[in-house]
C-alpha cells in the first residue's frame, strides 16, 4: 500500500523514465514469443513438478526481463544465478543474436535448467561451478557487458559486491544491470540504497522484485520507485 501511488508513471516528468515505465514495465502487448516460452516451461516442469515449484517465479517477472532486453537490444548478456533456467530462456529468446552466458553454483536446479534448455533451439552458454571463479573468465570473453541479471541468491554480500564491481568494469553508457530480490535481506537492501546513491551509476528504478540500473550519464541521475 505504501507503494501504491508509484503506479504506471504517475508523477514522473522525465520522458525517458515515463516511456520506460509505460512502454516497457507495463507494456501489455502479447509478444509473439510469450506463448512459445510458456509452452516450453510447462513441458519441462511436467517432470519433477514439486522441485520446479520451489524454483520458478512469476511469469510476470520473466516477461518483464524479456521486454527489458528487447528494449535495450544488448549484444552481450550475462546472468549470475541460473536457478531452473526460466529467466535464462526468456533472456536468450528476447535477443537471439546476443552472446549470452549464464553462471550458477552446483545445485539440484542444474538438472532442471538442462532439461529446460533441451527444448529450446537458442544457444545458451551454461556454466556451473564456483561462480566467483567462473565470472572473471566469462567477463574476459566479452568486449563490453551490455546487460546483466544478478540473482543475489545464497551468496554473501561481499561476494555479491565483488561480482558487481567486476561486471561494472565492463559496463558502457548503454548498459543495463538488473538486480533481483533487492529486499531479500537487510544487507541487500542497504547495499541497494548505496548503489542508488553511487555517482558512477545513472538512473535507477526500484520495482521491489528487482532493481534496474542504467549507465547513461547524459541523463540526469534520478531514482524512481515503481509499484510494479
ZAVOLO-932414 format. One record per residue: residue number from 0; x, y, z of N, C-alpha, C, O, CB in turn. Coordinates in steps of 0.001 Angstrom, whole numbers, always signed. Atoms other than C-alpha are relative to their C-alpha. Glycine has a CB too. Example, Ala and Ser with C-alpha at 12.3 -4.5 7.8 and 13.67 -1.06 7.14 Angstrom:
BEGIN
(0 (+890 -1190 +0) (+12300 -4500 +7800) (+900 +1200 +0) (+1936 +1181 +665) (-992 +27 +1246))
(1 (-820 -1190 -60) (+13670 -1060 +7140) (-770 +1090 +730) (-261 +2198 +899) (+414 +462 -1415))
END
This chain:
BEGIN
(0 (+815 -1207 +0) (+0 +0 +0) (+853 +1263 +0) (+460 +2278 -576) (-924 +2 +1200))
(1 (-878 -1162 -44) (+2903 +2369 +690) (+528 +359 -1389) (+897 +1507 -1635) (+1163 -259 +950))
(2 (-526 -223 +1334) (+3995 +1966 -2944) (-1098 +305 -1011) (-808 +534 -2185) (+788 -1201 -448))
(3 (+1107 -50 +948) (+537 +2327 -4467) (+9 +1262 -865) (-362 +1218 -2038) (-1306 -90 +745))
(4 (+28 -1249 +779) (+941 +5956 -5532) (+1071 +34 -1083) (+1043 +901 -1956) (+178 +1196 +923))
(5 (-1055 +51 +1017) (+4025 +4988 -7581) (-417 -961 -1119) (+229 -1987 -1331) (+1362 -446 +631))
(6 (+555 +912 +987) (+1992 +3443 -10388) (+60 +584 -1407) (-276 +1749 -1623) (-1432 -345 +358))
(7 (+137 -256 +1439) (+2339 +3473 -14173) (+418 +1396 -426) (-205 +1989 -1307) (-1410 -225 -414))
(8 (-550 -1269 +450) (+4347 +6664 -14436) (-638 +1230 +587) (-286 +2340 +190) (-98 +77 -1439))
(9 (+642 -1173 -602) (+2139 +8921 -12315) (+1043 +867 +699) (+1804 +381 +1535) (-1103 -429 +1001))
(10 (-919 -930 -627) (+4130 +11995 -11335) (+1407 -19 -546) (+2263 +705 -36) (+51 -267 +1424))
(11 (-1345 +79 +591) (+7162 +11095 -13496) (+96 +999 -1147) (-701 +944 -2083) (+315 -1450 -502))
(12 (-123 -1068 +999) (+8340 +14067 -15580) (+1070 -279 -1054) (+1035 +307 -2136) (+309 +1306 +689))
(13 (-1036 +333 +974) (+11383 +12580 -17311) (-603 -801 -1155) (-1213 -1844 -916) (+1146 -797 +673))
(14 (+532 +748 +1149) (+10402 +11492 -20866) (+571 -1421 -80) (-149 -2372 -382) (+304 +750 -1299))
(15 (-632 +1320 +45) (+12924 +8619 -20715) (-642 -937 +1020) (-1041 -2051 +681) (+1516 +114 +262))
(16 (+557 +838 -1062) (+11627 +7297 -17389) (-1477 -297 -247) (-1929 -1424 -43) (+177 +679 +1362))
(17 (+1428 +196 +238) (+7974 +7811 -18312) (-230 -1016 -1118) (-1076 -1903 -995) (-673 +1338 -350))
(18 (+156 +929 +1124) (+8341 +5999 -21641) (+412 -1415 +389) (-189 -2390 -63) (+827 +471 -1201))
(19 (-448 +1318 -447) (+10224 +3158 -19967) (-1068 -649 +885) (-1377 -1832 +738) (+1341 +112 +763))
(20 (+1014 +529 -919) (+7594 +2763 -17253) (-1264 -412 -753) (-1790 -1505 -544) (-345 +1043 +1076))
(21 (+1264 +286 +689) (+4585 +2942 -19566) (+170 -943 -1189) (-717 -1745 -1482) (-629 +1293 -472))
(22 (-190 +777 +1232) (+6093 +1319 -22673) (+773 -1285 +151) (+812 -2093 -777) (+681 +825 -988))
(23 (-759 +1235 -217) (+8254 -1415 -21134) (-479 -720 +1264) (-897 -1876 +1208) (+1509 +307 +103))
(24 (+400 +647 -1257) (+7440 -2086 -17475) (-1451 -474 -57) (-1755 -1601 +335) (+189 +965 +1183))
(25 (+1418 +335 +3) (+3665 -2022 -18033) (-549 -280 -1399) (-1758 -206 -1622) (-781 +1117 +630))
(26 (+435 +343 +1357) (+3557 -2962 -21714) (-888 -1242 +34) (-530 -2244 +655) (+1223 -235 -927))
(27 (+956 +1117 -14) (+566 -5263 -22323) (-73 -731 -1338) (-844 -1681 -1478) (-1381 +506 +373))
(28 (+54 +646 +1312) (+1221 -6218 -25948) (+401 -1468 +119) (+1370 -1781 +812) (+920 +731 -1007))
(29 (-313 +1431 -67) (+1219 -10015 -26415) (+1154 -356 -942) (+925 -742 -2088) (-1245 -836 -350))
(30 (-1154 +333 +836) (+4749 -10575 -27715) (-155 -1422 -530) (-619 -2313 +181) (+1330 +148 +798))
(31 (+228 +1287 +661) (+4757 -13487 -30156) (+703 -1160 +698) (+275 -2305 +554) (+461 +74 -1433))
(32 (-753 +1072 -652) (+7288 -15450 -28049) (-598 -427 +1343) (-228 -1479 +1863) (+1428 +440 +205))
(33 (+518 +315 -1332) (+5273 -15415 -24810) (-642 -1390 +50) (-339 -2185 +939) (-1017 +1056 +428))
(34 (+693 +1295 +4) (+3062 -18386 -25709) (+987 -1140 -208) (+893 -2184 +437) (-1081 -33 -1096))
(35 (-1027 +1013 +268) (+6021 -20327 -27090) (+823 -283 +1253) (+1086 -1443 +1570) (+921 +455 -1147))
(36 (-836 +159 -1186) (+8088 -19724 -23938) (-762 -678 +1134) (-221 -1554 +1808) (+524 +1355 +462))
(37 (+803 +647 -1041) (+5292 -20655 -21554) (-188 -1482 -308) (-190 -2319 +594) (-1371 +692 +136))
(38 (+157 +1394 +410) (+4793 -23839 -23539) (+1222 -835 +337) (+1104 -1970 +799) (-276 -78 -1484))
(39 (-1244 +708 -321) (+8435 -24811 -23115) (+107 -239 +1504) (+451 -1337 +1941) (+1225 +798 -502))
(40 (-90 +130 -1455) (+8332 -24140 -19362) (-988 -1043 +512) (-637 -1867 +1357) (-261 +1355 +678))
(41 (+1014 +970 -442) (+5107 -26124 -18911) (+402 -1415 -370) (+170 -2347 +400) (-1366 +328 -612))
(42 (-456 +1325 +413) (+6562 -29036 -20861) (+1113 -502 +909) (+1134 -1672 +1292) (+479 +28 -1452))
(43 (-1145 +405 -819) (+9745 -29051 -18792) (-400 -308 +1433) (+171 -1208 +2049) (+1059 +1083 -10))
(44 (+332 +176 -1410) (+8054 -28815 -15409) (-999 -1122 +264) (-1376 -1361 +1411) (-545 +1277 +543))
(45 (+839 +1173 -206) (+5784 -31803 -16002) (+771 -1090 +738) (+193 -1924 +1435) (-520 -530 -1343))
(46 (-851 +917 -743) (+8741 -33781 -14695) (+522 +739 +1236) (+940 +1893 +1148) (+1182 -533 -892))
(47 (-425 -594 -1281) (+9660 -33111 -11053) (-774 +1276 +319) (-153 +2298 +610) (+1502 +305 -27))
(48 (+782 -1228 -238) (+6761 -30626 -10542) (+237 +613 +1370) (+226 +1836 +1509) (-1469 -290 -158))
(49 (-218 -535 -1350) (+7432 -30316 -6798) (+1293 +807 +51) (+1341 +1875 +661) (+44 -1143 +1040))
(50 (-1283 -701 +21) (+11063 -29328 -7416) (-109 +1289 -801) (+477 +2306 -433) (+1099 -899 -586))
(51 (+195 -1194 +813) (+10006 -26890 -10132) (-694 +1100 +794) (-333 +2273 +696) (-810 -336 -1249))
(52 (+752 -986 -777) (+7570 -25191 -7780) (+907 +777 +934) (+655 +1947 +1223) (-1102 -679 +797))
(53 (-934 -652 -922) (+10465 -24408 -5452) (+791 +1107 -691) (+1112 +2121 -70) (+961 -1031 +595))
(54 (-914 -922 +682) (+12482 -22567 -8096) (-668 +1007 -928) (-85 +2056 -1205) (+977 -780 -782))
(55 (+588 -860 +1023) (+10036 -20982 -10529) (-597 +1270 +619) (-1124 +1243 +1731) (-1080 -767 -780))
(56 (+551 -1277 -431) (+8981 -17335 -10211) (-1237 +323 -837) (-1724 -515 -1595) (+1060 +1130 -119))
(57 (+1177 -422 +750) (+6074 -15376 -11651) (+369 +264 -1462) (+1426 +824 -1754) (-626 +1262 +636))
(58 (-230 -292 +1420) (+5793 -15231 -15440) (+8 +1507 -243) (+614 +1977 -1206) (-1079 -675 -876))
(59 (-13 -1461 +106) (+5155 -11514 -14933) (+1428 +537 +65) (+1771 +1482 -645) (-852 +628 +1116))
(60 (-1396 -417 -126) (+8822 -11169 -13881) (+792 -415 -1225) (+1576 +372 -1757) (+632 -594 +1264))
(61 (-730 +489 +1173) (+10144 -13308 -16734) (-327 +832 -1233) (+558 +1151 -2027) (-329 -1477 -261))
(62 (+397 -784 +1168) (+8156 -11344 -19293) (+521 +1431 +70) (+792 +2044 -962) (-1514 +10 -134))
(63 (-619 -1319 -136) (+9437 -8059 -17875) (+1470 -59 -421) (+1950 +836 -1116) (-123 +514 +1456))
(64 (-1396 +163 +423) (+13013 -9320 -18307) (+88 -86 -1520) (+987 +494 -2130) (+622 -1260 +643))
(65 (+68 +110 +1461) (+12110 -10230 -21886) (-118 +1390 -624) (+597 +1717 -1571) (-1200 -890 -430))
(66 (+230 -1332 +564) (+10848 -6691 -22530) (+1192 +920 +225) (+1511 +1735 -641) (-1253 +621 +605))
(67 (-1171 -837 -274) (+13875 -5049 -20881) (+1109 -280 -1010) (+1751 +644 -1510) (+513 -240 +1433))
(68 (-1027 +356 +991) (+16231 -6960 -23176) (-445 +442 -1388) (+355 +967 -2162) (+280 -1529 +16))
(69 (+515 -410 +1305) (+14012 -6315 -26181) (+145 +1508 -194) (+395 +1973 -1306) (-1472 -414 -149))
(70 (-103 -1463 +74) (+14104 -2587 -25371) (+1443 +473 -112) (+1737 +1378 -894) (-645 +630 +1221))
(71 (-1391 -490 -32) (+17844 -2227 -24676) (+863 -576 -1114) (+1926 -31 -1413) (+630 -330 +1332))
(72 (-690 +615 +1147) (+18957 -4510 -27556) (+1496 -246 +257) (+2338 +239 -499) (-160 +887 -1229))
(73 (-1413 +249 -320) (+22195 -5743 -25935) (+653 -985 -973) (-10 -1851 -1545) (+125 -532 +1424))
(74 (-777 +970 +780) (+24926 -7545 -27857) (+562 -1093 +901) (+879 -2188 +436) (+1142 +704 -753))
(75 (-513 +974 -963) (+26123 -9311 -24707) (-900 -15 +1230) (-1328 +1032 +1715) (+1468 +329 +397))
(76 (+840 +174 -1186) (+24103 -10700 -21795) (+697 -970 +943) (+1170 -2026 +524) (-1428 -516 -382))
(77 (-573 +878 -1017) (+25432 -12186 -18566) (-1019 -167 +1119) (-1590 +810 +1603) (+1351 +569 +550))
(78 (+882 +292 -1124) (+23310 -13888 -15919) (+806 -715 +1072) (+1523 -1674 +788) (-1223 -860 -446))
(79 (-647 +642 -1148) (+24642 -14773 -12473) (-1088 -577 +883) (-1810 +160 +1555) (+900 +1009 +800))
(80 (+1045 +674 -757) (+22391 -17344 -10835) (-1074 -541 -921) (-2131 +74 -1064) (-613 +945 +1022))
(81 (+904 +546 +1013) (+20666 -19577 -13403) (-1268 -589 +600) (-2344 -477 +12) (+711 -1057 -807))
(82 (+1112 +698 -648) (+18406 -21489 -10988) (-575 -1037 -968) (+183 -1819 -1542) (-1107 +1008 +453))
(83 (+619 +994 +879) (+15889 -23544 -13029) (+120 +368 -1471) (-262 -416 -2340) (-1456 -172 +359))
(84 (-280 -379 +1377) (+16814 -21616 -16162) (-1111 +726 -734) (-988 +986 -1931) (+339 -1188 -749))
(85 (+1114 -654 +699) (+13492 -19899 -16896) (+377 +1419 -419) (+91 +1830 -1543) (-1256 +31 +895))
(86 (-430 -1351 +378) (+14935 -16383 -16800) (+1016 -67 -1135) (+1006 +786 -2022) (+603 +742 +1215))
(87 (-978 +189 +1082) (+17803 -17638 -18999) (-714 -192 -1329) (-328 +383 -2346) (+917 -1210 +292))
(88 (+771 +278 +1209) (+15273 -18924 -21514) (-603 +1276 -564) (-525 +1525 -1767) (-1102 -1020 +289))
(89 (+634 -1239 +454) (+13436 -15604 -21669) (+1033 +1008 -502) (+797 +1687 -1502) (-823 +618 +1132))
(90 (-1047 -927 +438) (+16644 -13566 -21933) (+537 -396 -1370) (+708 +456 -2242) (+1146 +40 +1022))
(91 (-599 +457 +1254) (+18044 -15701 -24746) (-956 +147 -1173) (-528 +439 -2289) (+437 -1446 +125))
(92 (+976 -101 +1083) (+14810 -15654 -26758) (-325 +1443 -360) (-725 +1728 -1489) (-1268 -724 +383))
(93 (+291 -1395 +284) (+14361 -11908 -26453) (+1039 +632 -916) (+731 +1543 -1686) (-86 +778 +1285))
(94 (-1088 -551 +826) (+17704 -11210 -28107) (+823 -1173 -523) (+1888 -1483 +10) (+904 +1012 +821))
(95 (-549 +1271 +467) (+18569 -14300 -30144) (+1425 +109 -523) (+2165 -874 -490) (-876 -561 -1075))
(96 (-1340 -155 +572) (+21735 -12866 -31718) (+1043 +432 +1027) (+2230 +520 +711) (-39 +1004 -1124))
(97 (-940 -463 -1033) (+23280 -11702 -28437) (+863 -1159 +502) (+439 -2315 +491) (-764 +645 +1183))
(98 (-842 +979 -691) (+26198 -13513 -26807) (-522 -108 +1427) (-547 +881 +2160) (+1532 +412 -28))
(99 (+643 +178 -1289) (+24616 -15000 -23697) (+728 -1055 +821) (+899 -2190 +378) (-1466 -386 -183))
(100 (-655 +920 -934) (+26429 -16591 -20735) (-773 +22 +1310) (-1120 +1090 +1816) (+1504 +387 +229))
(101 (+653 +83 -1301) (+24734 -17825 -17579) (+821 -893 +926) (+1266 -1970 +530) (-1446 -538 -141))
(102 (-856 +681 -973) (+26606 -18942 -14445) (-808 -379 +1233) (-1678 +371 +1676) (+1198 +892 +395))
(103 (+715 +407 -1207) (+25388 -20915 -11450) (+834 -978 +807) (+1685 -1693 +278) (-1354 -624 -356))
(104 (-622 +984 -882) (+26570 -22885 -8454) (-616 -1378 -267) (-1701 -1473 -841) (-174 +405 +1498))
(105 (+547 +1343 +89) (+26096 -26666 -8396) (-1187 -124 +937) (-1077 +198 +2120) (+1070 -1057 +331))
(106 (+1194 +155 -835) (+22566 -27414 -7142) (-984 -908 -728) (-792 -1193 -1910) (-654 +1389 +324))
(107 (+1020 +811 +672) (+19503 -29599 -7857) (-650 +707 -1184) (-1175 +57 -2089) (-1064 -393 +986))
(108 (+620 -755 +1096) (+18270 -26799 -10130) (+763 -161 -1307) (+216 +116 -2374) (-86 +1475 +361))
(109 (-777 +176 +1229) (+21065 -27579 -12604) (-685 -962 -965) (-738 -709 -2169) (+1400 -507 +328))
(110 (+684 +990 +839) (+19177 -30627 -13878) (-1260 +585 -616) (-1597 +280 -1760) (-349 -1249 +816))
(111 (+1198 -644 +528) (+16022 -28559 -14265) (+352 +916 -1164) (-333 +928 -2187) (-718 +791 +1101))
(112 (-419 -927 +1059) (+17863 -25950 -16323) (+420 -754 -1256) (+57 -367 -2366) (+1156 +886 +489))
(113 (-451 +784 +1158) (+19489 -28551 -18564) (-1193 -574 -753) (-1218 -565 -1984) (+943 -1137 +446))
(114 (+1205 +537 +639) (+16095 -30165 -19211) (-738 +1103 -739) (-1189 +906 -1868) (-928 -657 +1042))
(115 (+700 -1118 +639) (+14531 -26785 -19958) (+712 +434 -1272) (+68 +653 -2298) (-115 +1183 +966))
(116 (-765 -465 +1154) (+17327 -25759 -22327) (-72 -981 -1166) (+88 -582 -2320) (+1449 +226 +393))
(117 (+58 +1014 +1068) (+16957 -29030 -24271) (-1204 +209 -911) (-1210 -265 -2047) (-49 -1407 +605))
(118 (+1188 -267 +809) (+13545 -27849 -25504) (+142 +1272 -832) (-742 +1604 -1623) (-1221 +107 +893))
(119 (-175 -1309 +631) (+14961 -24566 -26789) (+1130 -47 -1016) (+2189 -615 -748) (+281 +1082 +1059))
(120 (-1008 +42 +1068) (+16875 -24056 -30044) (+1044 +1102 +124) (+2088 +1031 -524) (-674 +102 -1347))
(121 (-958 -1093 -145) (+18614 -20834 -28948) (+1214 -457 +807) (+1080 -1217 +1766) (-665 +1216 +675))
(122 (-1224 +417 -670) (+22213 -21248 -27859) (+143 +709 +1347) (+125 +1938 +1421) (+1223 +284 -889))
(123 (-203 -523 -1341) (+22703 -20812 -24107) (+1312 -558 +533) (+1464 -1772 +676) (-1192 -363 +940))
(124 (-1305 +406 -540) (+26253 -20903 -22744) (-151 -131 +1513) (-70 +856 +2244) (+1138 +1039 -375))
(125 (+335 +278 -1396) (+25548 -22532 -19381) (+1213 -601 +708) (+1716 -1652 +310) (-1221 -958 +97))
(126 (-1192 +440 -725) (+28417 -22897 -16894) (-325 -122 +1490) (-930 +776 +2075) (+1182 +987 -225))
(127 (+257 +222 -1417) (+28237 -24350 -13385) (+1296 -256 +754) (+2275 -745 +191) (-960 -1171 +191))
(128 (-1178 +183 -850) (+30699 -24452 -10507) (+105 +1148 +991) (-908 +1691 +1432) (+1287 -95 -853))
(129 (-249 -1132 -894) (+32261 -21809 -8279) (-141 +1287 -805) (+748 +1646 -1576) (+1420 -96 +664))
(130 (+296 -1174 +824) (+30699 -18657 -9723) (+1064 +1080 +159) (+1413 +1754 -811) (-1370 +567 +359))
(131 (-1044 -1014 -221) (+33320 -16394 -8136) (+1233 -284 -842) (+1937 +637 -1256) (+387 +60 +1482))
(132 (-1141 +382 +835) (+35956 -18351 -10067) (-358 +31 -1484) (+494 +328 -2322) (+496 -1396 +387))
(133 (+432 +24 +1403) (+33918 -18646 -13282) (-179 +1395 -585) (+18 +1599 -1783) (-1297 -768 -128))
(134 (+370 -1331 +480) (+32993 -14956 -13501) (+1127 +739 -727) (+891 +1254 -1820) (-463 +828 +1154))
(135 (-1055 -754 +701) (+36395 -13387 -14370) (+252 -506 -1418) (+455 +294 -2331) (+1292 -67 +790))
(136 (-217 +547 +1337) (+36854 -15750 -17317) (-1149 +350 -934) (-933 +714 -2090) (+175 -1513 +66))
(137 (+1162 -324 +828) (+33314 -15188 -18566) (+28 +1464 -432) (-234 +1780 -1593) (-1299 -302 +760))
(138 (-57 -1433 +314) (+33717 -11399 -18372) (+1109 +297 -1004) (+950 +1151 -1876) (+217 +823 +1280))
(139 (-1133 -242 +909) (+37074 -11560 -20162) (-347 -337 -1442) (+301 +154 -2366) (+1212 -816 +438))
(140 (+404 +387 +1350) (+35305 -13121 -23156) (-915 +1029 -654) (-1229 +920 -1839) (-691 -1343 +35))
(141 (+909 -1024 +508) (+33054 -10074 -23550) (+742 +1320 -145) (+1427 +1757 +780) (-1223 +165 +931))
(142 (-631 -1307 +188) (+34294 -6818 -25033) (-608 +1029 +950) (+105 +1805 +1587) (-148 +470 -1462))
(143 (+725 -828 -969) (+31647 -4970 -23031) (-1157 -834 +530) (-1541 -1831 -81) (-514 +1352 -646))
(144 (+1160 +688 -571) (+28783 -6088 -20806) (-1204 +922 -147) (-1303 +1943 +535) (+240 -389 +1510))
(145 (+1148 -854 +308) (+25526 -4677 -22149) (-1180 -230 +932) (-1912 +705 +1253) (-436 -226 -1420))
(146 (+1152 +318 -850) (+23007 -6473 -19929) (+415 -1029 +1037) (+964 -2080 +704) (-1197 -526 -846))
(147 (-320 +910 -1100) (+23472 -8094 -16524) (-1269 -296 +793) (-2035 +609 +1126) (+1098 +605 +922))
(148 (+1041 +399 -944) (+20952 -10081 -14489) (+697 -713 +1151) (+1297 -1772 +969) (-1092 -922 -680))
(149 (-674 +531 -1185) (+22236 -10735 -10976) (-1031 -457 +1017) (-1837 +337 +1502) (+939 +1056 +622))
(150 (+831 +556 -1062) (+20408 -13035 -8579) (+869 -108 +1255) (+1805 -907 +1258) (-602 -1402 -410))
(151 (-834 +84 -1201) (+21852 -12474 -5070) (+52 -1403 +600) (+1095 -1829 +1095) (-508 +967 +1037))
(152 (+29 +1377 -456) (+20745 -15977 -4056) (+570 -184 +1396) (+246 +556 +2325) (+747 -857 -955))
(153 (-591 +324 -1290) (+22777 -17507 -1243) (+1412 +574 +148) (+2114 +252 +1107) (+30 -1504 +190))
(154 (-1349 -568 -69) (+25951 -15531 -1957) (+111 +970 +1169) (-868 +1605 +1560) (+357 +714 -1318))
(155 (-242 -995 -1046) (+27493 -13462 +803) (-19 +1386 -626) (+190 +1533 -1830) (+1354 -260 +726))
(156 (+44 -1363 +515) (+27181 -9706 +476) (+1344 +391 -604) (+1380 +1044 -1648) (-388 +981 +1112))
(157 (-1322 -350 +532) (+30951 -9350 -25) (+218 -633 -1369) (+809 -15 -2254) (+1108 -445 +970))
(158 (-137 +667 +1297) (+30827 -11889 -2868) (-838 +712 -1058) (-390 +895 -2190) (-418 -1482 +104))
(159 (+879 -711 +936) (+27889 -10064 -4494) (+619 +1328 -411) (+604 +1685 -1589) (-1387 +233 +627))
(160 (-618 -1295 +298) (+29662 -6719 -4248) (+1206 -162 -909) (+1406 +631 -1828) (+413 +705 +1291))
(161 (-1169 +256 +846) (+32839 -8159 -5751) (-424 -332 -1426) (+150 +180 -2387) (+845 -1147 +580))
(162 (+477 +365 +1334) (+30933 -9712 -8643) (-573 +1209 -729) (-353 +1381 -1928) (-1056 -1105 +96))
(163 (+591 -1190 +618) (+29037 -6483 -9267) (+1096 +941 -505) (+1002 +1463 -1616) (-916 +736 +1006))
(164 (-1098 -884 +402) (+32259 -4442 -9368) (+733 -550 -1219) (+1121 +213 -2103) (+985 +192 +1160))
(165 (-644 +607 +1164) (+33827 -6907 -11804) (-830 +231 -1253) (-288 +500 -2325) (+216 -1503 +225))
(166 (+888 -233 +1136) (+30800 -6550 -14055) (-5 +1475 -399) (-47 +1806 -1584) (-1425 -461 +332))
(167 (-16 -1428 +294) (+30855 -2766 -13748) (+1196 +410 -837) (+1107 +1341 -1637) (-11 +787 +1277))
(168 (-1205 -311 +767) (+34377 -2735 -15171) (-190 -214 -1496) (+571 +316 -2306) (+1154 -842 +490))
(169 (+271 +244 +1413) (+32891 -3977 -18448) (-1266 +711 -484) (-1743 +457 -1590) (-124 -1489 -250))
(170 (+1222 -711 +384) (+29867 -1668 -18485) (+319 +1113 -989) (+1478 +1487 -1167) (-705 +576 +1241))
(171 (-131 -1116 +936) (+29280 +1085 -21050) (-1243 +875 +164) (-2170 +478 +870) (+161 -505 -1494))
(172 (+1147 -893 -201) (+26841 +4021 -21309) (-1355 -597 -381) (-2394 -100 +53) (+210 +1244 -784))
(173 (+1261 +625 +401) (+24232 +1736 -22900) (-356 -1214 +858) (-1378 -1859 +623) (+73 -412 -1453))
(174 (+218 +1199 -817) (+24485 -989 -20242) (-1239 +129 +886) (-1608 +1217 +1327) (+1226 -275 +867))
(175 (+1122 +109 -933) (+21502 -2115 -18182) (+314 -1154 +942) (+548 -2277 +494) (-1375 -223 -754))
(176 (-237 +1038 -1009) (+22058 -4038 -14933) (-1284 -188 +810) (-1900 +781 +1253) (+1207 +381 +939))
(177 (+1194 +331 -776) (+19193 -5799 -13165) (+418 -850 +1198) (+1102 -1863 +1044) (-1057 -751 -879))
(178 (-287 +756 -1221) (+19485 -6988 -9565) (-1327 -468 +581) (-2184 +346 +922) (+804 +865 +1042))
(179 (+1249 +527 -521) (+16745 -9282 -8354) (+8 -51 +1523) (+1060 -51 +2161) (-262 -1383 -568))
(180 (+199 +205 -1447) (+15359 -9582 -4828) (+764 +1022 +847) (+1487 +654 +1772) (+438 -1411 +391))
(181 (-744 -1039 -715) (+16702 -6248 -3586) (-496 +206 +1431) (+123 +933 +2208) (-90 +1304 -758))
(182 (+504 -71 -1377) (+14579 -6614 -433) (+71 -1358 +693) (-617 -1586 +1688) (-1444 +515 +13))
(183 (-60 +1356 -545) (+15533 -10223 +286) (+647 -56 +1380) (+405 -999 +2134) (+757 -898 -945))
(184 (-616 -67 -1329) (+17608 -9225 +3335) (+348 +1449 +298) (+403 +2279 -609) (+1273 -907 +87))
(185 (-350 -1367 -367) (+18539 -6105 +5270) (+1344 +392 -617) (+1544 +1550 -985) (+47 +152 +1533))
(186 (-1311 -281 +604) (+22113 -6392 +3935) (-145 +400 -1466) (+439 +1388 -1912) (+923 -1229 +120))
(187 (+201 -293 +1416) (+20980 -6480 +309) (-739 +1326 -165) (-418 +2116 -1054) (-782 -1141 -685))
(188 (+764 -1246 +62) (+18501 -3671 +927) (+908 +1207 +214) (+795 +2196 -511) (-1123 -8 +1044))
(189 (-921 -1106 -269) (+21220 -1422 +2386) (+1008 +171 -1131) (+1373 +1292 -1486) (+735 -228 +1323))
(190 (-931 -84 +1143) (+23601 -2284 -445) (-683 +669 -1185) (-80 +1499 -1865) (+510 -1411 -405))
(191 (+744 -615 +1095) (+20909 -1363 -2974) (-110 +1508 +204) (+35 +2267 -755) (-1398 -625 -119))
(192 (+84 -1435 -282) (+20463 +2025 -1273) (+1310 +705 -340) (+1308 +1823 -855) (-356 +234 +1472))
(193 (-1305 -583 +323) (+24196 +2650 -1642) (+206 +79 -1516) (+793 +1035 -2023) (+1130 -825 +646))
(194 (-108 -28 +1464) (+24022 +1744 -5335) (-816 +1153 -580) (-375 +1833 -1507) (-472 -1341 -604))
(195 (+856 -1099 +476) (+21165 +4206 -5841) (+724 +1335 +125) (+566 +2209 -727) (-1329 +41 +791))
(196 (-714 -1261 -237) (+23396 +6964 -4423) (+1360 +50 -689) (+2002 +1100 -698) (+184 +216 +1486))
(197 (-1327 +87 +625) (+26530 +5829 -6305) (+56 +886 -1243) (-724 +690 -2174) (+339 -1468 -371))
(198 (-87 -952 +1110) (+27575 +8627 -8681) (+520 -625 -1289) (+425 -12 -2352) (+889 +1151 +386))
(199 (-459 +680 +1217) (+29098 +6121 -11108) (-1172 -530 -819) (-1035 -807 -2010) (+945 -1148 +357))
(200 (+1177 +547 +652) (+25595 +4907 -11926) (-936 +1120 -432) (-863 +2242 +69) (-727 -976 +930))
(201 (+948 -992 +495) (+22837 +6692 -13786) (-1366 -161 +636) (-1472 -299 +1855) (-122 -95 -1504))
(202 (+1373 +110 -478) (+19061 +6437 -13474) (-251 -1394 +555) (+190 -2386 -26) (-997 +319 -1127))
(203 (+319 +1279 -620) (+17782 +3686 -11174) (-1499 -108 +249) (-2199 +888 +433) (+775 -172 +1316))
(204 (+1411 +276 -230) (+14400 +2041 -10698) (-129 -1095 +1056) (+578 -2102 +1017) (-709 -416 -1321))
(205 (+311 +980 -1036) (+13050 +179 -7669) (-1389 -562 -292) (-2394 +126 -115) (+69 +639 +1437))
(206 (+1271 +657 +295) (+10342 -2305 -8710) (-364 -1015 +1093) (-1260 -1840 +915) (+67 -697 -1372))
(207 (+133 +882 -1154) (+10535 -4126 -5363) (+542 -1401 -293) (+1435 -1864 +417) (-1460 -85 +426))
(208 (-525 +1321 +349) (+11093 -7529 -7023) (+1400 +96 -594) (+2160 -873 -581) (-935 -698 -984))
(209 (-1317 -191 +615) (+14138 -6075 -8748) (+364 +1480 -9) (-498 +2355 +67) (+21 -569 -1439))
(210 (-504 -1340 +207) (+16314 -3001 -9059) (+621 +71 -1381) (+1299 -866 -1804) (+1022 +392 +1093))
(211 (-499 -141 +1372) (+17214 -1701 -12516) (+899 +1229 -65) (+540 +2306 +410) (-1180 +117 -1027))
(212 (-1018 -1054 +56) (+20301 +400 -13232) (+332 +321 -1451) (+603 -574 -2252) (+1280 -425 +766))
(213 (-449 -466 +1322) (+21058 +2469 -16331) (+1291 +792 +189) (+1496 +1428 +1223) (-1104 +881 -710))
(214 (-1328 -598 -124) (+24536 +3813 -17021) (+193 +1236 -869) (+1296 +1782 -923) (+1042 -1015 -349))
(215 (-114 -1164 +874) (+23807 +6658 -19435) (+100 +1270 +848) (-899 +1732 +1400) (-1211 +82 -971))
(216 (-236 -1179 -834) (+25338 +9663 -17652) (-470 +1300 -663) (-448 +2355 -30) (+1477 +105 +331))
(217 (+530 -1191 +656) (+23915 +12089 -20235) (-1371 +366 +559) (-1811 +1512 +469) (-87 -217 -1512))
(218 (+1305 -247 -609) (+20575 +11706 -18492) (+198 +345 +1474) (+1085 -202 +2130) (-938 -1239 -159))
(219 (-113 -445 -1390) (+20062 +13402 -15110) (-239 -1174 +934) (-1242 -1879 +823) (-1000 +1143 +299))
(220 (+115 +1103 -949) (+20640 +10924 -12305) (-1228 +205 +881) (-1421 +1271 +1467) (+1278 -116 +866))
(221 (+1192 -67 -824) (+17400 +10162 -10519) (-443 -1417 +355) (-153 -2366 -373) (-1132 +770 -727))
(222 (+476 +1305 -440) (+15788 +7306 -8618) (-1521 -17 +1) (-2160 +921 +476) (+548 -342 +1400))
(223 (+1448 +126 +90) (+12243 +6088 -9244) (-465 -1265 +708) (+116 -2335 +528) (-452 -9 -1467))
(224 (+676 +1144 -593) (+10060 +3805 -7147) (-1239 -285 -855) (-2055 +603 -1103) (-383 +270 +1513))
(225 (+1111 +374 +871) (+7587 +1910 -9312) (-760 -1153 +635) (-166 -2172 +987) (+503 -386 -1418))
(226 (+838 +1067 -567) (+4694 -156 -7965) (-349 -977 -1120) (-1421 -892 -1719) (-1305 +584 +669))
(227 (+169 +923 +1136) (+5087 -2979 -10495) (-881 -1196 +378) (-1128 -2069 -455) (+1375 -499 -494))
END
